[in-house]
Amino acid sequence: MVATPIGNLEDMTMRAIRILAEVDYILCEDTRVTKHLLDHYKIDKPLISYHQHSNLHKNEEILGYLAADKNLALVTDAGTPGISDPGGKLVELVVEKFGDDVKIESVPGASAVTAALSISGIAADKFVFLGFPPHKKGRQTFLRRVIESEYPVVVYESKYRIIKFLEELEKAVADHNLELEANVDKKMKEPPKPLKLTSVVVCRELSKMFETVYRGETTSIIDKLKNDPNAQKGEFVVIVGK
């Protein structure tokens, strides 16, 4: 399991370069993306496409290589495999099939989750990572989990939905507070306080040339994104503090 840069190619570790040069095959999300990385480091290895839409036949092919004593490396387009991709499922299949007969190693490196947290200014001794929000089914439940979490929440979002997600986050907070107000017992000495999301951090294009970090309230962040079309490009990590 080999971590690859989330943007800046200089973030490749020496160990990752060596491992990719030594294995028999490299499993990757997009062969074009991985070939660009390998070309940069002058590595020439056979690539096997492996992503969230890979079928049972592909899994059997990979297990067959391992049964034949081949060494495989799994990479994603960017970051650490197994985080918001099917890498974890593949590890599960390998363990189920071979147990301890196949050695599974982590070659750690870049991860958008930890990169964003490290510059967020939000205490992250404890946090919740929820990956990408569902597009339709379960979306409202997802939003409630975010705003009601005891700990900071980290979410991935695409350029196509970043503004929509932040607007829905605001609405979820407003709806929560309206419901709270409607059901509050006026006889309580200390009624529950309404939710306020004053500590939100949106990171765009981490480690890349146009890396940008927005901090503050969701309203001001939404305004900044809407007023600059270029700010809506790239990949986003959202951290919702308290």
ChimeraX attribute file (.defattr): number of C-alpha atoms within 10 A of each C-alpha:
attribute: neighborCount
match mode: 1-to-1
recipient: residues
	/A:1	22
	/A:2	25
	/A:3	25
	/A:4	28
	/A:5	22
	/A:6	23
	/A:7	19
	/A:8	15
	/A:9	14
	/A:10	9
	/A:11	14
	/A:12	21
	/A:13	18
	/A:14	8
	/A:15	13
	/A:16	19
	/A:17	16
	/A:18	12
	/A:19	18
	/A:20	22
	/A:21	18
	/A:22	15
	/A:23	14
	/A:24	16
	/A:25	19
	/A:26	22
	/A:27	21
	/A:28	22
	/A:29	24
	/A:30	16
	/A:31	18
	/A:32	13
	/A:33	13
	/A:34	21
	/A:35	18
	/A:36	12
	/A:37	17
	/A:38	16
	/A:39	10
	/A:40	10
	/A:41	15
	/A:42	12
	/A:43	16
	/A:44	12
	/A:45	15
	/A:46	12
	/A:47	19
	/A:48	19
	/A:49	15
	/A:50	23
	/A:51	18
	/A:52	11
	/A:53	9
	/A:54	12
	/A:55	10
	/A:56	8
	/A:57	9
	/A:58	15
	/A:59	15
	/A:60	12
	/A:61	12
	/A:62	19
	/A:63	18
	/A:64	12
	/A:65	14
	/A:66	16
	/A:67	13
	/A:68	9
	/A:69	11
	/A:70	13
	/A:71	16
	/A:72	20
	/A:73	24
	/A:74	24
	/A:75	24
	/A:76	28
	/A:77	20
	/A:78	18
	/A:79	21
	/A:80	26
	/A:81	24
	/A:82	18
	/A:83	15
	/A:84	15
	/A:85	15
	/A:86	17
	/A:87	23
	/A:88	14
	/A:89	13
	/A:90	17
	/A:91	15
	/A:92	11
	/A:93	15
	/A:94	20
	/A:95	15
	/A:96	10
	/A:97	13
	/A:98	13
	/A:99	11
	/A:100	10
	/A:101	11
	/A:102	14
	/A:103	10
	/A:104	13
	/A:105	9
	/A:106	13
	/A:107	16
	/A:108	17
	/A:109	17
	/A:110	21
	/A:111	18
	/A:112	24
	/A:113	19
	/A:114	12
	/A:115	15
	/A:116	23
	/A:117	22
	/A:118	12
	/A:119	11
	/A:120	22
	/A:121	13
	/A:122	18
	/A:123	12
	/A:124	15
	/A:125	8
	/A:126	9
	/A:127	18
	/A:128	17
	/A:129	16
	/A:130	14
	/A:131	17
	/A:132	14
	/A:133	19
	/A:134	12
	/A:135	9
	/A:136	7
	/A:137	9
	/A:138	10
	/A:139	14
	/A:140	15
	/A:141	12
	/A:142	15
	/A:143	20
	/A:144	14
	/A:145	14
	/A:146	24
	/A:147	22
	/A:148	15
	/A:149	15
	/A:150	13
	/A:151	18
	/A:152	23
	/A:153	24
	/A:154	24
	/A:155	18
	/A:156	20
	/A:157	21
	/A:158	17
	/A:159	14
	/A:160	12
	/A:161	14
	/A:162	21
	/A:163	19
	/A:164	13
	/A:165	19
	/A:166	19
	/A:167	14
	/A:168	15
	/A:169	21
	/A:170	19
	/A:171	13
	/A:172	19
	/A:173	20
	/A:174	15
	/A:175	12
	/A:176	17
	/A:177	17
	/A:178	13
	/A:179	12
	/A:180	16
	/A:181	15
	/A:182	9
	/A:183	9
	/A:184	12
	/A:185	12
	/A:186	9
	/A:187	7
	/A:188	8
	/A:189	7
	/A:190	8
	/A:191	12
	/A:192	12
	/A:193	9
	/A:194	13
	/A:195	14
	/A:196	14
	/A:197	16
	/A:198	14
	/A:199	17
	/A:200	22
	/A:201	25
	/A:202	25
	/A:203	23
	/A:204	24
	/A:205	20
	/A:206	21
	/A:207	19
	/A:208	14
	/A:209	9
	/A:210	13
	/A:211	14
	/A:212	14
	/A:213	18
	/A:214	18
	/A:215	16
	/A:216	15
	/A:217	16
	/A:218	22
	/A:219	13
	/A:220	12
	/A:221	18
	/A:222	18
	/A:223	11
	/A:224	14
	/A:225	16
	/A:226	13
	/A:227	10
	/A:228	10
	/A:229	9
	/A:230	10
	/A:231	16
	/A:232	19
	/A:233	16
	/A:234	17
	/A:235	18
	/A:236	23
	/A:237	25
	/A:238	25
	/A:239	26
	/A:240	27
	/A:241	25
	/A:242	17
